[in-house]
Amino acid sequence: MRSLFTLLLVPAILLCAADNLYAQGSGSRHLSGTVTYADSGDAAEHVFVELVTSGGSVMSTATTNGSGDFSFFGLAADTYQLEVHSTDYEPVNVSVDLSFTSVNGQVLVLQKRGTAGKKAAGQSVSVHLLSLPTKARDAYEKGNQDLYQKNDPKAAMGDYEKAAKAASGCYEAYEGIGWAYVAMNKPSDGEKAFRKSIEISKDSYVSADIGLGALLVNTQQFAEGEKTLRHALELDAKSWRAYYELGRAALMENKLDDALKNFLQAKTLQPKAPSIYRLLAIVHMKQNNGPDLLDDLDAYIQLDPTSAAGQRAKELRDQVAKMVSPKGIPAKDAASAASGASAPAINPASSAAPISPASAEPAPTLKKPGDDQPPQQNFQATGQDGPATLN
């Protein structure tokens, strides 16, 4: 009998994002901007920005920096959607046309939901940056502008170097240098810069550890990447991103139990990050665990109900619902349960209900116009490239 993963492989790939700050596509366009909070005007730090193609698939995900800036490089001439989902704030959907030229300085504003919520992450100012000389802070912020708004990594490199020269303890500048090298597709130099940031901070700057760990994972240096990420957790036991990156590494290595454990921990710490549920869906699909896969898709749809990826998730969920029985009910008794008949007791230790007979049939396609064009990202680097890494 064919597995859920085999039957739903293509739809799942179309649903999943790269979740990769470092992948570079082949193209000449770039897109950058800033995310801010409408209620305070502050920069939205560490917020996910998703890039959705015209075909409806999530192509890549960036995370805003301390200034709320984000960027995507190497894009084809096309129309894209920028989507943002942040705790306690309304989701944002903005269409950006790159058919003729690149777009810099796109502003995305997060409006607070009607109900009172917790203070959003990213509204506090770095105490360490405030302690630095004004000249260093100004150069660092200009570097962020050049890198994330103007998409000029060479200029940003010069700015960050000025910041580092103005304040020898400005380890944030070396992290910026690392990202500038990444933008120029020089991961080895980026790795050196991240390590320099860690060294100068005397191994106290968690963001540099997480960035280095994620970069090592993306270049398939799994052992060292996982070691770095575990150390990041020693510095900050509540870093959901560190758990997330550890889960991504385990998924790339096809260590499903480890991936599941880390993704669940990340979900506990940050239950409103859609990317966690996307990767949980892949794990449960590979485990042939239809009921939990349905839960993952339900959670994702709740967080992202209106975007193209959210619509794709709804269609995928309909497919899964036809292929598996309700949680806790064997497939052979699903029909009688639906009609009101009493179902026999099952082993409560079983976490995944059997697949229904419908799973023997080919899964209907979810292809949309434009889906025949492959996403412009290195799926091999993210561990989401289908049979090559999730077989």
ABEGO torsion letter per residue (X at the ends): XBBAAAAAAAAAAAABBAGBAABBBBEABBBBBBBBBAAAGBBBBGBBBBBBBAAGBBABBBBBBAAGBBBBBGBBBBBBBBBBBBBGBBBBBBBBBAAABBBBGBBBBBBBBABBBBBBBGABBBAAAAABBAAAAAAAAAAAAAAAAAGBAAAAAAAAAAAAAABAABAAAAAAAAAAAAAAGBAAAAAAAAAAAAAAAGGABAAAAAAAAAAAAAAGBAAAAAAAAAAAAAABAABAAAAAAAAAAAAAAGBAAAAAAAAAAAAAABAABAAAAAAAAAAAAAAGBAAAAAAAAAAAAAABAABAAAAAAAAAAAAAAAABBBBGBBAAAAAAAAAGBBBBBBBAABABBBBBAAAABBBBBABBBGAABBBBBBAAAAGAAEAAAAX
